């Protein structure tokens, strides 16, 4: 059987695992507990290729328990029942350890079938998932497990793992040489995914030229296999939400370079609609009244992108992202509507003042006859003081002028028109 390189060269001890120093570093509670043979119910959460499955396998092999492996993409209730049937048998006298990969694909009933055996300790569960467990794993099961986050690997982590893999290959008699520049390129180009890096190395080895009886992987070889290997974006997983969040936060933080980077990642994943929607939100939420024209410009860019389609859509969307990142910022409208919304949700806001109602006839029981609406255009500067808010919100204040040129100019104008006070608005 032709085993993939990533499986053949999988680390054999916790010390060989690359990265995850916050869990596996010397003196960390996680590592000390495992080295003392304490294996609680655990959920490993993180992106692909960062060591979740490797660590779970190492723990399982050291535990001395009867190990059963299931994958949520293919296993069903019958497979769970088969695992539970081994509880109490001679082969499982030291306990049963169930390693369940991709647990997010188990439905509620399948997850609930594990509760009783986890509760009485007859089965120990180690589950892994690439999705946020607090969204995809039911609370009853999650409450019986400790959740540990596995973080993306750094380029240095990947390089160390690749160098270790190259040494293992030499130990196994593989006549191959990997140039340092090739290791650097593979480490930098796989988006923190060790499995992807090893897969790229395996492909490069298969196509490497032979020199003096051994294959040599060059930087050019690595570059060819990495053309698309470094993309980390899936419209259906956490990476999607992380990139969308990073795009908005980069624009809010006025960093056009980071904004261009995250926009490129989103578009490279083919998710143009999410980018369009988020840019429209940013124009109103984060730029807002500091540069109101940004909303119109962003809308025009989004319309152009939708008409053009990818790859040309990259251009107008880049214009919008960089414009928004370099524009002055104001969230005054955002804060105002949220404050007003909170009052509405709290049940505040009585009848619309009589002067503003869309009716011109008073009933017999009306204490004050007549609408008495003051038409602002009939007054100097097109403004006159009158009450607009409902009576129970008289004097409520939601909007604060932002400290930017546009809003301060508006404030100066209305301060002059309305005098020292705000008037009854």
C-alpha positions, 0 to 999 in steps of 0.5 A: 500500500502506497501510504501518503508521506504525511502518514508515513512521517507522522510524529511518534511522540509529543516532543516531535509534534511541531507547534502548539507550544501553548499545549505541548511545551515543557511545563504546560498543564496539558502535557504534564497531565498526559504524561502522567497518564490522565486522559480526560474527555477532550475536543481538539479544535483548529484548522486542518494540518496543525496536529490534532489527529497526530496528538490524539493518536499519540495519546491513544497509543500511550494510554493502554486503552482499547483504541477505536477510531471513527470518522464523522464523515462516514461513521453511523449509529451502528458503528458507535454501538459496535464500539460500546459493545466492547465495553467490559470485555477482556480486550478492553480491560483497561478501558475504551478510548474512542477517537472521533475525527470530524465530530461536527458531522455527527447529528444530535442523536449520534452525539447523544448516544455517547453521553451515558458512556462518557458520564460513567467513564466506560468510554473516554472520548477524544474528538477533533473538529475544524469547526467551532465546537460551541456551534457544532457540538451539542452542549450536553456532550460539550459539557463533559469534555475539555476543549483545546484549541490548536493554532495555525502553524508558523512558517518556522514550525512548518520548516522544522517539521519538513527538516525532520521529515527529510531526516526521516526519509534519509533514515529510511534509505530514501536517496533524496536531497531537499535544498534549503531554499526549497524548504523555505518555499514550502514552509512559507507557501502552505498556509500553516498546514503541515499536511499540505506542506508534506503533500507538496514535498511528496509531489516535488520529490516524485517529480524531482530531477536525479543528480548522481543517483539521488533526487534533488528538490529545488526551490523551482520545484517547490514553487511549481507545486505551490501555485495553489497550495497556500490558499486557506479559505473555505466558504463554509468553515471558520476561515470564512468568518475569520477572513471576513472579520479581518477584512472589516477590522483592517479597514476599520483600523485604516490599514489598506495593505491588510485590507487588500490581503484579506480581500484577496484571500476571500476572492481567491476562495471564490466568495465575491458575494461575501466581500461585496456585502461586507464592504457595503456594511463597512461603508456605513458602519465604519466610515459613515458620516465622516465621508458619506460619499463612500457609501455611494462609491462602494455601491458603484464598485460592488455593482461593477464587480457583480457585472464584471464577475471574477477575475475582473471584479477584483479591481473595483472591489480593491478600489472600494476596500482601499478607499474605505481603509484610507477614508476618515472614520466615524461610527456615530450613525452606528451608535445612534441607531443602536441606542435608538433601537435599544429604546424601541426594544425596551418598549419605549416610545409612546404615540407619535406627537400630534403635530407629526401624525398623518391625520388632520381631524381630531376626535371629540375627545381630543383635549387639544384641537388642531395639528399645530405642525410648524413647517420648517421651510416657512421659517428663517434658515428652514428650521424651527424648534418643536417636539419630534420625539414621543413624550416619554422620550422627550430629551433623549439623545442618541447622536453625537457628532463625530470628531471629523471634518464633515460632522464638525462642519455640520455641528458648527452650522446647526449650533449657529442656526439653533443657538446655544441649545439643541432646540426641541428635536 
